[in-house]
């Protein structure tokens, strides 16, 4: 139905124009297969109708969720499922209706089928297969619910520490307009769901990203306002500010009080980080003691407004650099892999190597440990796991061990691991397509320089930190049940017996580019790093793993006993384990 006053197109059943409010005549009805979409922010076309008298809107219909198959954004997105429904907010999983190609090198989206090379990096697109991208969409009953994220997107205010929507728009599927925010399919893990205390080094990493993001927002005259742990998301060593629709763009009148607003933001951030690192809330009447590495956060809270977000970020970076300098220790490795009790093929592969070079009694040991759990059966999973382990072994010699022996600077562990992982992933992805198999593999890898470990994981192979007083899982499984636990839909106890506990959503070889989670740990003498496939972690409880390590006389004995324990529990999968013990 088209409005005779302003010409806007409306739903066939509409009685009043959604653009100008005029009554719609039955004679002006037309057939239309698409719903009109308008920008969230006012445009010149709206301004032209500002002087037109408006009529009361009809009573709003109930805020019901859209049915599966409904189209959004003029048919650009199709609703696959309703993930959550509420009185004022709904959440959907949607899929784009038109396929795109993803650049295998930089992951840029290529929407034209005629493009032969990526316009962003120049990579050849001949092997890039079309895919239908999926997103999480939030739908609000309030038309201007996402106005601040829309302003940030329009102004290009982007930052790695901000979790911004892909796009924001409004549409009127059932009467009054609704606001939509299109976001990545998987949300970061909420800080509110994390156990406390978290490791100080990890919290400082989060603090740097969050402080830099605050600095970015403050330069734009934007304040986050009230804070809680639900506004922080984390993925590995990265943190993000969430719920930016609650941020505030300071008006000209409020600019005079900008310093007070920004100081409130910093104090809120510091209090949240202190709680994550210690499990204790900040109390000015009882301000300590806190660990010395958190002194910067204490300063922010004790003297609000004395430091800017940029200054806090710089001080956190300096403190983190001090904590990362490796100390001289000894490293002892043990490893074992086993086919298990029920399988006939071992698709696991592992790598465990260590070197020590001392000159004039000075030297830092270097160790590389990795476990890959292949999937896809014979000549698939075992091949995929071999590829990633061989890639690590081939590159560590020339890029880590040789410079170490020559006394030359080593590459940054995270950058080196990331480059090797991408190379292995690309090799597996290409071989998978050529062979026509579904080969893939998980990976957990640790590069240790002295007592400093940099760990990366993809899938559900794990890394644990073993201390004399207990065990802590470092990595986070990229599995369905772990996501359900993180979002509060099931408990940790329910996850252990969930029928879909083996469903993994991130592996090497599945896509042209893979994203690993990274972690950094310092290990004191008497502590150990344990890497394993799910053939161990899925059969032996964490407490039993710790007890076996604690009562073993060497890392190798611990590995042998852990494999025996997994087989005694049923040995339902291949079992691989590496223990790196730290000594003086």
C-alpha positions in Angstrom: 0.0 0.0 0.0 1.4 3.4 -1.0 0.7 6.6 0.9 -1.1 9.2 -1.2 0.4 12.0 0.9 4.1 11.3 1.1 4.4 8.4 -1.4 6.0 5.9 1.2 5.3 2.2 0.6 3.6 0.4 3.5 2.5 -3.1 4.3 -0.8 -4.1 2.6 -2.6 -4.4 5.9 -1.4 -1.1 7.3 -4.1 1.5 8.2 -1.7 4.4 8.8 1.5 5.4 7.0 4.6 4.5 9.0 6.4 7.5 7.5 4.0 10.4 7.9 1.1 8.9 9.9 -1.5 9.7 7.3 -4.6 7.4 7.0 -4.3 5.0 4.1 -7.1 4.6 1.6 -8.1 1.2 0.5 -7.9 2.4 -3.2 -4.2 3.1 -2.8 -3.2 -0.5 -1.9 -0.5 -2.1 -4.0 1.2 -5.5 -3.8 4.8 -5.5 -2.5 7.1 -8.4 -1.7 9.6 -6.3 0.3 9.3 -4.3 3.5 10.7 -0.7 3.4 13.9 -0.1 5.2 15.0 3.3 6.5 18.2 4.5 8.2 18.2 4.7 12.0 19.4 8.3 12.0 17.3 11.2 10.6 17.9 12.1 7.0 16.9 14.9 4.7 13.9 13.1 3.5 12.6 13.0 7.0 13.2 16.6 7.5 11.1 17.5 4.5 8.1 16.0 6.3 8.7 17.7 9.6 6.0 20.3 9.0 3.3 17.7 8.0 0.7 17.2 10.7 0.9 13.7 12.1 -1.9 11.5 13.4 -1.8 9.1 16.3 -0.4 5.7 15.5 -2.6 2.7 16.0 -2.2 0.7 19.2 1.1 -1.3 18.9 0.9 -5.0 18.3 2.6 -7.4 20.7 6.4 -7.6 20.4 6.4 -11.1 19.0 9.5 -12.6 17.5 9.8 -13.0 13.8 9.1 -16.5 12.4 11.8 -18.7 10.9 12.3 -17.8 7.3 11.3 -14.2 7.7 13.4 -11.7 5.7 15.2 -8.6 7.0 16.9 -5.6 5.4 14.9 -5.9 2.2 15.6 -9.6 1.9 19.3 -9.4 2.7 19.0 -11.7 5.8 16.8 -14.7 6.4 16.0 -15.8 10.0 17.2 -19.3 10.7 16.2 -19.5 14.3 14.9 -17.5 17.3 17.7 -17.7 19.9 15.9 -15.6 22.6 12.6 -13.8 23.0 11.7 -11.1 25.4 9.3 -8.2 26.0 11.6 -5.6 24.6 14.4 -7.5 22.9 14.6 -10.6 20.6 17.7 -12.4 19.3 18.0 -14.3 16.0 20.5 -16.4 14.1 20.3 -15.2 10.5 22.0 -16.0 7.2 22.6 -13.8 4.2 20.5 -14.8 1.2 23.3 -13.9 -1.3 26.6 -15.9 -1.2 29.9 -14.1 -0.9 33.5 -15.2 -1.3 36.0 -14.8 1.5 39.6 -13.9 0.5 41.8 -16.8 1.6 44.5 -14.4 2.7 42.9 -11.4 4.4 39.3 -12.7 4.8 37.8 -9.7 3.0 34.3 -10.2 1.7 34.1 -10.3 -2.1 30.5 -9.8 -3.3 31.1 -9.5 -7.0 31.3 -12.9 -8.7 33.4 -11.4 -11.5 36.3 -10.3 -9.2 39.4 -12.5 -9.9 41.6 -10.8 -7.3 40.9 -9.4 -3.8 40.6 -5.7 -3.9 42.0 -5.4 -0.3 45.2 -7.5 -0.6 45.4 -8.7 -4.3 45.2 -12.4 -3.5 44.0 -14.8 -6.2 40.3 -15.7 -5.6 40.1 -18.7 -8.0 39.9 -21.1 -5.1 37.5 -19.1 -3.0 34.2 -20.9 -2.8 30.9 -19.0 -2.3 29.5 -19.1 1.2 26.4 -17.9 3.0 27.5 -15.9 6.0 25.7 -16.1 9.3 25.2 -13.4 12.0 23.6 -12.8 15.3 20.8 -10.2 15.1 19.3 -8.3 18.1 15.9 -6.8 17.6 14.6 -4.1 19.9 11.1 -2.8 20.3 12.5 0.8 20.6 13.3 2.3 17.2 16.3 4.2 18.4 17.7 1.5 20.7 21.0 1.3 18.8 21.5 4.9 17.9 24.9 5.2 19.6 26.4 2.2 17.8 25.0 3.7 14.6 26.7 7.0 15.3 30.0 5.2 15.9 29.7 3.3 12.7 28.8 6.4 10.7 31.8 8.3 12.2 34.2 5.4 11.6 34.9 5.1 15.4 36.3 1.6 15.3 38.8 -0.1 17.6 39.9 -3.7 18.4 38.6 -3.1 22.0 35.1 -2.2 20.8 32.5 -4.8 20.0 30.5 -2.9 17.4 27.7 -4.3 15.2 28.3 -4.9 11.6 25.4 -2.6 10.8 22.3 -1.1 12.3 18.9 -0.4 10.7 15.2 -0.2 11.4 12.3 -2.0 9.8 8.6 -2.4 10.4 7.7 -6.1 10.0 4.7 -5.8 12.4 3.4 -2.3 12.7 5.7 0.1 14.6 9.4 0.1 13.5 11.9 -2.1 15.3 15.6 -1.5 15.6 18.1 -4.2 14.5 21.8 -4.7 15.2 23.7 -7.2 13.1 26.7 -8.7 14.9 29.1 -11.6 14.6 27.5 -15.1 15.1 29.4 -15.9 18.3 29.7 -13.4 21.1 32.9 -13.1 23.2 32.7 -14.8 26.6 31.2 -12.4 29.2 33.7 -11.5 31.9 30.7 -11.9 34.3 30.8 -15.7 33.6 34.6 -16.1 34.4 35.8 -17.6 37.7 37.8 -15.3 39.9 40.6 -14.6 40.5 42.0 -14.6 37.0 45.8 -14.5 36.4 47.2 -11.0 36.8 49.1 -11.1 33.5 45.9 -12.0 31.6 44.0 -9.2 33.4 46.7 -6.7 32.5 46.4 -7.7 28.8 42.7 -7.1 29.0 43.3 -3.8 30.7 45.5 -2.5 28.0 43.0 -3.2 25.2 40.1 -1.8 27.3 42.1 1.4 28.2 43.1 2.0 24.6 39.5 1.6 23.6 38.4 4.1 26.2 41.1 6.5 25.0 39.7 6.2 21.5 36.1 6.9 22.7 37.1 9.8 24.9 38.8 11.5 21.9 35.4 11.4 20.2 33.6 12.8 23.2 31.9 9.5 24.1 31.6 8.1 27.6 30.6 4.5 28.5 28.7 5.4 31.7 27.7 2.8 34.2 29.9 -0.3 34.1 29.6 -3.9 35.2 31.2 -7.2 34.2 28.4 -7.8 31.7 29.9 -5.0 29.6 33.2 -6.7 29.1 33.7 -9.6 26.7 37.0 -11.7 26.4 38.5 -14.0 23.9 41.9 -15.3 25.0 44.1 -12.3 25.8 41.8 -9.8 24.1 39.0 -7.9 25.8 36.1 -5.8 24.3 33.6 -3.3 25.5 30.1 -4.6 24.9 26.6 -3.0 25.0 27.8 0.2 23.4 24.1 1.2 22.9 24.4 2.3 26.6 27.3 4.7 25.8 26.6 8.5 25.7 27.8 11.1 23.2 28.5 14.2 25.3 26.6 17.3 24.1 28.3 20.7 23.8 26.9 21.7 27.2 28.3 18.5 28.8 31.8 18.9 27.3 32.8 21.2 30.2 32.4 18.1 32.5 34.1 15.7 30.1 37.0 15.1 32.5 34.6 13.9 35.2 32.8 11.6 32.9 36.1 10.1 31.6 37.5 9.7 35.1 34.3 7.8 36.0 34.9 5.5 33.0 38.5 4.8 34.1 37.6 4.2 37.7 34.9 1.7 36.7 37.3 -0.1 34.4 40.0 -0.3 37.1 37.5 -1.6 39.7 36.3 -4.4 37.4 39.9 -5.4 36.5 40.9 -5.5 40.1 38.0 -7.7 40.9 38.8 -10.1 38.1 42.4 -10.3 39.3 41.8 -10.7 43.0 38.1 -11.6 43.5 37.9 -8.6 45.9 35.9 -5.4 45.4 37.6 -2.1 45.7 37.0 -0.3 49.0 38.6 3.1 49.5 38.4 2.6 53.3 40.3 -0.6 53.0 42.4 -0.2 49.8 44.7 -3.1 50.0 46.9 -4.9 49.9 46.9 -5.7 46.2 49.6 -7.5 44.2 52.3 -5.0 43.0 51.6 -5.7 39.3 48.1 -4.2 39.9 49.5 -0.9 41.4 48.4 1.1 38.3 44.8 0.1 38.8 44.9 1.1 42.5 46.3 4.5 41.5 43.4 5.1 39.2 40.9 4.3 42.0 42.7 6.1 44.8 43.1 9.4 42.8 40.3 9.6 40.1 41.0 12.0 37.3 44.8 12.1 37.8 45.5 9.9 34.8 44.0 9.7 31.3 43.1 6.4 29.6 46.1 6.7 27.3 48.4 7.1 30.3 46.9 4.1 32.1 47.3 2.0 28.9 51.0 3.0 28.6 51.7 2.2 32.3 50.0 -1.2 31.9 52.0 -2.0 28.8 55.3 -1.2 30.7 54.3 -3.4 33.6 53.3 -6.2 31.3 56.7 -6.0 29.5 58.5 -6.3 32.8 56.5 -9.4 33.7 57.1 -11.0 30.4 60.9 -10.9 30.5 61.9 -14.6 30.8 63.8 -15.8 33.8 66.5 -18.5 33.8 65.0 -21.9 34.8 65.4 -25.5 33.7 62.8 -27.3 31.6 62.1 -31.1 31.5 59.7 -32.7 29.1 57.7 -35.9 29.0 55.3 -37.0 26.2 53.3 -40.0 25.1 50.6 -40.8 22.6 48.4 -43.8 22.4 45.7 -45.2 20.1 43.3 -45.9 23.1 41.1 -48.9 23.7 38.4 -48.5 21.0 40.1 -47.0 18.0 42.3 -48.8 15.4 44.0 -45.6 14.1 45.8 -42.9 16.0 44.9 -39.6 14.4 46.8 -37.6 17.1 50.2 -36.2 16.4 52.6 -34.4 18.8 55.8 -32.5 19.0 58.0 -32.1 22.1 61.4 -30.5 21.8 63.7 -28.5 24.0 67.1 -27.0 23.6 69.5 -25.3 26.1 72.5 -23.2 25.0 74.5 -21.6 27.8 77.5 -19.3 27.3 79.4 -18.1 30.2 76.9 -19.8 32.5 74.1 -17.7 30.9 71.3 -19.1 28.8 67.5 -19.4 28.6 66.0 -22.8 27.6 63.6 -22.9 24.7 60.9 -25.5 24.4 58.1 -26.2 21.8 55.3 -28.5 22.6 52.3 -29.2 20.4 49.4 -31.7 20.2 47.1 -32.0 17.1 44.0 -34.2 17.3 43.0 -35.1 13.7 39.5 -35.8 12.5 38.1 -37.3 9.3 39.3 -40.9 9.4 42.2 -42.6 7.6 44.2 -40.4 5.2 42.3 -37.4 6.5 42.5 -36.7 10.3 45.9 -38.3 10.6 47.2 -36.4 7.6 45.8 -33.1 8.9 47.4 -33.5 12.3 50.7 -34.5 10.7 50.7 -31.4 8.5 50.4 -28.9 11.4 53.1 -30.8 13.5 55.5 -31.0 10.6 55.0 -27.3 9.8 55.9 -26.4 13.4 58.9 -28.7 13.3 60.2 -27.4 10.0 59.9 -23.7 10.9 61.1 -23.8 14.5 64.6 -24.8 13.5 65.4 -21.8 11.2 63.2 -19.2 12.9 63.6 -19.9 16.6 66.5 -22.3 17.3 69.0 -20.9 14.9 68.6 -17.3 16.0 68.7 -18.5 19.6 72.0 -20.2 19.0 73.4 -17.2 17.2 72.4 -14.8 20.0 70.0 -13.0 17.7 66.7 -11.5 18.7 63.8 -14.0 18.5 60.5 -13.2 16.8 57.6 -12.4 19.1 56.2 -15.8 20.2 52.6 -14.9 19.4 53.4 -13.5 16.0 55.5 -16.5 15.1 52.9 -19.0 16.3 50.2 -17.2 14.4 52.1 -17.3 11.2 52.9 -21.0 11.5 49.3 -21.8 12.3 48.0 -19.9 9.3 50.5 -21.7 7.0 49.4 -25.1 8.3 45.7 -24.2 8.1 46.1 -23.1 4.5 47.9 -26.3 3.6 45.3 -28.5 5.2 42.4 -26.5 3.7 43.9 -26.9 0.1 44.6 -30.6 0.6 41.1 -31.1 1.9 39.6 -29.6 -1.2 41.8 -31.5 -3.5 41.2 -34.8 -1.8 37.5 -34.2 -1.3 37.6 -35.2 2.4 36.5 -33.5 5.6 39.9 -33.6 7.1 40.7 -31.2 10.0 42.5 -31.1 13.2 42.6 -29.4 16.6 45.8 -27.8 17.9 47.2 -26.8 21.3 50.8 -25.5 21.2 53.1 -23.8 23.6 56.4 -22.0 22.9 58.4 -21.5 26.1 61.3 -19.1 26.6 62.5 -19.8 30.0 59.6 -19.5 32.4 57.4 -17.6 30.0 54.9 -19.7 28.0 52.9 -18.5 25.0 50.0 -20.9 24.3 47.7 -21.1 21.3 44.7 -23.4 20.9 42.1 -24.2 18.2 39.4 -26.8 19.0 39.1 -28.8 22.2 42.7 -29.9 22.8 43.7 -28.3 26.1 46.5 -26.7 28.1 46.6 -26.9 31.9 48.7 -25.0 34.5 49.8 -27.5 37.2 50.8 -26.0 40.5 51.6 -27.7 43.8 48.2 -26.6 45.2 46.0 -27.4 42.2 45.2 -27.5 38.5 43.9 -24.7 36.3 42.6 -25.1 32.7 44.2 -22.3 30.6 42.6 -22.8 27.2 38.9 -22.5 26.4 37.4 -25.3 24.2 35.9 -24.2 20.9 33.1 -26.6 21.4 29.3 -26.3 21.6 29.0 -27.3 25.2 31.7 -24.8 26.3 29.7 -22.1 24.6 26.6 -23.3 26.4 28.4 -23.2 29.7 29.8 -19.7 29.0 26.3 -18.4 28.2 24.8 -20.0 31.3 22.5 -22.4 29.4 24.0 -25.5 31.0 26.3 -26.2 34.0 29.8 -27.5 34.0 28.6 -30.7 35.5 25.9 -31.1 32.7 28.6 -30.4 30.0 30.5 -33.5 31.0 27.6 -35.8 29.9 26.0 -33.6 27.2 25.2 -35.6 24.1 26.9 -33.0 21.9 30.0 -32.6 23.9 32.2 -33.6 21.0 30.8 -30.9 18.6 33.6 -28.5 17.7 33.0 -25.2 15.9 36.6 -24.2 15.1 39.3 -26.4 13.6 42.3 -26.1 11.3 41.4 -26.8 7.7 37.7 -26.0 7.8 38.2 -22.4 6.4 40.9 -20.6 4.4 41.9 -18.7 7.6 41.6 -19.8 11.2 41.6 -17.7 14.4 43.5 -19.1 17.4 43.1 -18.1 21.0 46.4 -17.0 22.7 47.4 -17.1 26.3 50.5 -16.2 28.2 51.7 -17.7 31.5 54.7 -17.5 33.8 55.6 -20.8 35.5 57.5 -20.9 38.7 59.9 -23.7 39.7 57.9 -26.7 40.8 55.0 -25.9 38.4 54.3 -27.5 35.0 52.4 -27.0 31.8 50.3 -29.9 30.5 49.0 -30.2 27.0 46.6 -33.0 26.0 44.0 -34.1 23.5 40.4 -34.8 24.6 41.2 -38.5 24.8 42.7 -37.6 28.2 40.6 -34.6 29.4 37.4 -36.4 28.3 38.2 -39.5 30.3 40.1 -38.4 33.4 38.8 -35.7 35.7 41.0 -32.6 36.2 41.6 -33.4 39.9 42.8 -36.9 39.0 45.1 -35.5 36.3 46.6 -33.2 39.0 47.0 -36.0 41.5 48.8 -38.2 39.0 51.2 -35.4 38.1 51.8 -34.5 41.7 52.6 -38.1 42.7 54.9 -38.8 39.7 58.7 -38.7 40.0 59.2 -37.2 36.5 57.3 -35.6 33.6 57.7 -38.8 31.6 56.3 -41.0 34.4 53.3 -38.6 34.7 52.6 -38.9 31.0 52.8 -42.7 31.1 50.4 -42.9 34.1 48.0 -40.4 32.6 47.6 -42.5 29.4 47.1 -45.6 31.5 44.4 -43.8 33.5 42.6 -42.8 30.3 42.7 -46.3 29.0 41.5 -47.7 32.4 38.5 -45.3 32.2 37.5 -46.7 28.8 40.1 -45.3 26.3 37.3 -44.1 24.0 39.6 -41.9 21.9 43.2 -41.4 21.0 45.2 -40.1 24.0 48.1 -37.7 23.8 49.8 -35.7 26.6 52.9 -33.6 27.0 54.2 -32.3 30.4 56.8 -29.5 30.6 58.2 -29.3 34.1 59.9 -26.1 35.4 62.8 -26.4 37.8 65.6 -24.2 39.1 
